[in-house]
Amino acid sequence: MIMDGRIKRPSPDKGLALPRIGSLHVGKKVVGRNGKEYPTSTDYFIPSGKYAALFTKAFGEKPSTIQIVFPDNSPEKVCAERYEYRDDAGGLVAYGDGQMFNVWNGQKYVSYSIEDYPNLMAGIANKYPNRSVRAGFDGWNVILTLTFVIPSVRGVAGVWTFTTKGAASSIPQVRNTFDAILQEKGFVRGIIFDLNVKFATSQKPNNNSRYPVVSLVPNESEDNVALVKQAFLPINAPILKTE
């Protein structure tokens, strides 16, 4: 009997074909004078994961702009937005898209709809008050997760992720750009985008705090196209140059 080495499945896997090989962040932990660690924001991307060194080799130590390509056209796979509610220990109590929510009942996540339970979000906050609720907020976060290929990271094939909670800054800019290109062209897969980060200053009175804002810009300039073409050449091939 001849076997072809592949399990026969009734339907194809609808997930992304490439494995996740790393994540990007715009923050890090530093040690203060008292010896304790605390988080601080950055205006450059920091890689994490097994292949972080390959990212640094491609972009240097503090890149504020990188080139990315989405491997799929489906927002739920590459530009996913959802609500999350976590307890003070960081446990994920509930998550959903605003219509359907999965809520932890102590043993498993159970699905509920806003149509059937219109006060579900407020009810969860009342039942599981976290620091944000005790500070006078609703306790919920909006999370946007991008999943993409970084062509300039060579020698390994896979996708990277970037997650942001910038509900009033990064999220609308990134989401609106993604949706606009998808609507205009009918696809985003294969288009070269610049993913940028820079500091913005709070406009609130007596508040000069800074925070990173991430933006997504379609950029198929000659330089970017050359970078992507170079990424698909053998590693020892001569570097392409633009005039």
C-alpha positions as CSV (number, residue, x, y, z in Angstrom):
1,M,0.0,0.0,0.0
2,I,1.5,3.3,-1.0
3,M,1.1,6.2,1.4
4,D,1.7,9.8,0.4
5,G,2.5,11.0,3.9
6,R,-0.4,13.3,4.4
7,I,-3.5,12.9,6.6
8,K,-6.7,13.2,4.6
9,R,-9.0,15.8,6.1
10,P,-12.6,16.5,5.0
11,S,-12.0,20.2,4.8
12,P,-8.8,22.4,4.4
13,D,-7.3,24.1,7.5
14,K,-8.6,27.7,7.4
15,G,-5.8,29.0,9.7
16,L,-2.7,30.8,8.7
17,A,-0.2,28.4,7.1
18,L,2.9,30.0,8.6
19,P,3.9,29.6,12.2
20,R,4.2,32.5,14.6
21,I,7.9,33.2,15.1
22,G,7.9,36.4,17.2
23,S,6.2,39.5,18.5
24,L,6.9,43.2,18.4
25,H,6.5,45.6,21.3
26,V,6.7,49.4,21.9
27,G,7.6,49.1,25.6
28,K,10.0,47.4,27.9
29,K,10.8,47.0,31.6
30,V,13.6,49.0,33.1
31,V,15.1,49.0,36.6
32,G,14.6,52.1,38.7
33,R,16.9,53.6,41.3
34,N,15.1,51.6,44.0
35,G,16.0,48.4,42.2
36,K,12.4,47.6,41.1
37,E,11.3,47.0,37.5
38,Y,8.7,49.2,35.9
39,P,7.3,49.4,32.4
40,T,8.3,52.3,30.0
41,S,7.2,53.1,26.5
42,T,9.5,53.3,23.5
43,D,9.3,55.0,20.1
44,Y,10.9,52.0,18.4
45,F,10.0,48.4,17.9
46,I,11.4,45.7,20.2
47,P,11.3,42.1,19.1
48,S,10.8,39.1,21.3
49,G,10.9,35.4,20.7
50,K,13.4,32.9,19.4
51,Y,14.2,34.8,16.2
52,A,14.5,38.3,17.7
53,A,18.1,38.5,16.8
54,L,17.2,38.1,13.1
55,F,14.9,41.1,13.4
56,T,17.7,43.2,15.0
57,K,20.1,42.1,12.3
58,A,17.6,43.3,9.6
59,F,16.6,46.6,11.2
60,G,19.1,47.6,13.9
61,E,18.6,48.2,17.6
62,K,15.8,50.9,17.5
63,P,13.8,50.8,14.3
64,S,10.8,53.2,14.2
65,T,9.7,52.1,10.7
66,I,9.6,48.5,9.4
67,Q,8.1,47.0,6.2
68,I,5.4,44.4,6.6
69,V,3.1,42.3,4.4
70,F,-0.1,40.7,5.4
71,P,-0.4,37.0,4.4
72,D,-4.2,37.0,4.3
73,N,-7.1,39.3,3.4
74,S,-9.3,38.3,6.4
75,P,-9.4,41.0,9.2
76,E,-10.1,38.3,11.8
77,K,-6.8,36.6,10.8
78,V,-4.4,39.5,10.3
79,C,-6.1,42.7,11.8
80,A,-8.2,41.3,14.6
81,E,-10.0,43.6,17.1
82,R,-11.8,42.5,20.3
83,Y,-12.8,43.4,23.8
84,E,-11.0,41.9,26.7
85,Y,-11.8,41.9,30.4
86,R,-9.0,40.7,32.8
87,D,-8.9,40.3,36.6
88,D,-6.1,41.9,38.7
89,A,-4.0,38.8,38.3
90,G,-4.1,39.1,34.5
91,G,-6.5,36.2,34.0
92,L,-8.8,36.5,30.9
93,V,-12.3,36.7,32.4
94,A,-14.1,37.4,29.1
95,Y,-13.5,38.5,25.5
96,G,-15.6,39.2,22.4
97,D,-16.4,41.3,19.4
98,G,-19.1,43.5,20.9
99,Q,-21.9,41.1,19.8
100,M,-20.7,37.7,21.0
101,F,-18.7,37.1,24.2
102,N,-16.9,34.2,25.7
103,V,-17.0,34.3,29.5
104,W,-15.0,32.1,31.9
105,N,-17.3,30.2,34.3
106,G,-14.5,28.7,36.4
107,Q,-14.0,25.6,34.2
108,K,-14.5,26.7,30.6
109,Y,-15.5,29.7,28.4
110,V,-19.2,29.9,27.7
111,S,-20.6,32.0,24.8
112,Y,-23.2,34.7,25.4
113,S,-24.8,37.2,23.0
114,I,-25.5,40.9,23.7
115,E,-28.9,40.4,22.1
116,D,-29.8,38.0,24.8
117,Y,-27.9,39.7,27.6
118,P,-27.8,43.4,26.8
119,N,-26.1,44.3,30.1
120,L,-23.5,41.6,29.9
121,M,-20.4,43.8,29.8
122,A,-21.5,45.9,32.8
123,G,-22.5,42.7,34.6
124,I,-19.1,41.2,34.2
125,A,-17.4,44.4,35.5
126,N,-19.7,44.3,38.6
127,K,-19.1,40.6,39.2
128,Y,-15.3,40.8,38.7
129,P,-14.2,44.3,39.6
130,N,-10.6,45.0,38.6
131,R,-8.3,48.0,39.2
132,S,-9.8,49.9,36.3
133,V,-13.3,49.5,37.6
134,R,-12.3,50.6,41.1
135,A,-10.7,53.7,39.5
136,G,-14.0,54.6,37.9
137,F,-13.7,53.1,34.5
138,D,-15.6,50.2,32.9
139,G,-12.7,47.7,33.2
140,W,-12.8,46.6,29.5
141,N,-9.9,47.0,27.0
142,V,-10.0,47.1,23.3
143,I,-7.2,45.0,21.8
144,L,-6.0,45.1,18.2
145,T,-3.6,42.3,17.0
146,L,-1.8,42.5,13.7
147,T,-0.3,39.4,12.2
148,F,2.1,39.8,9.3
149,V,5.2,38.8,7.5
150,I,8.4,40.9,7.8
151,P,10.2,40.2,4.5
152,S,13.5,41.7,5.6
153,V,13.8,39.2,8.4
154,R,15.6,36.5,6.4
155,G,16.5,32.9,7.1
156,V,13.2,31.9,8.7
157,A,9.7,31.8,7.4
158,G,6.8,32.8,9.7
159,V,4.5,35.5,10.9
160,W,5.0,38.2,13.6
161,T,2.4,39.8,15.8
162,F,1.9,43.2,17.3
163,T,-0.7,44.0,19.8
164,T,-1.9,47.4,21.0
165,K,-4.5,48.8,23.4
166,G,-4.3,52.3,22.0
167,A,-8.1,52.6,21.7
168,A,-8.0,56.4,21.0
169,S,-4.8,56.6,19.0
170,S,-3.1,53.6,17.4
171,I,-6.1,51.3,16.9
172,P,-8.3,53.6,14.9
173,Q,-5.4,54.7,12.6
174,V,-4.3,51.1,11.9
175,R,-7.8,49.7,11.6
176,N,-9.1,52.5,9.4
177,T,-6.1,52.3,7.0
178,F,-6.4,48.5,6.8
179,D,-10.2,48.7,6.1
180,A,-9.7,51.5,3.5
181,I,-7.2,49.6,1.5
182,L,-9.2,46.4,1.7
183,Q,-12.3,48.3,0.5
184,E,-10.5,50.2,-2.3
185,K,-8.5,47.3,-3.7
186,G,-10.5,44.3,-2.6
187,F,-7.4,42.8,-1.0
188,V,-4.5,43.6,1.3
189,R,-2.5,40.4,1.0
190,G,0.9,41.1,-0.6
191,I,0.7,44.9,-0.4
192,I,3.8,46.5,1.3
193,F,3.0,48.6,4.3
194,D,5.2,50.7,6.6
195,L,4.5,50.1,10.2
196,N,5.6,53.2,12.1
197,V,5.8,54.3,15.7
198,K,6.5,57.7,17.2
199,F,5.8,59.5,20.5
200,A,2.8,61.7,20.9
201,T,2.3,64.2,23.8
202,S,-0.9,64.2,25.8
203,Q,-3.1,67.2,25.2
204,K,-4.7,67.1,28.6
205,P,-4.1,70.2,30.8
206,N,-1.1,69.9,33.1
207,N,-0.1,66.6,31.5
208,N,3.0,66.4,29.5
209,S,3.2,62.6,29.4
210,R,4.2,60.9,26.1
211,Y,2.9,57.7,24.6
212,P,3.7,55.7,21.5
213,V,1.4,55.9,18.5
214,V,1.6,53.2,15.8
215,S,0.5,53.9,12.3
216,L,0.1,51.8,9.2
217,V,0.9,53.3,5.8
218,P,0.7,51.5,2.4
219,N,4.1,52.2,0.8
220,E,5.1,50.5,-2.4
221,S,7.8,52.9,-3.3
222,E,10.9,51.8,-5.3
223,D,12.9,51.4,-2.1
224,N,10.3,49.3,-0.4
225,V,9.8,47.1,-3.4
226,A,13.5,46.6,-3.7
227,L,13.7,45.6,0.0
228,V,11.0,43.0,-0.5
229,K,12.6,41.6,-3.7
230,Q,15.9,41.3,-1.9
231,A,14.2,39.3,0.9
232,F,13.2,36.6,-1.6
233,L,16.7,36.2,-3.0
234,P,19.2,33.6,-1.6
235,I,20.8,35.1,1.5
236,N,24.2,35.2,-0.2
237,A,23.0,37.0,-3.3
238,P,24.2,40.5,-4.0
239,I,22.1,43.3,-2.5
240,L,19.7,45.1,-4.9
241,K,20.1,48.8,-5.2
242,T,17.7,51.5,-6.4
243,E,18.8,54.4,-8.5
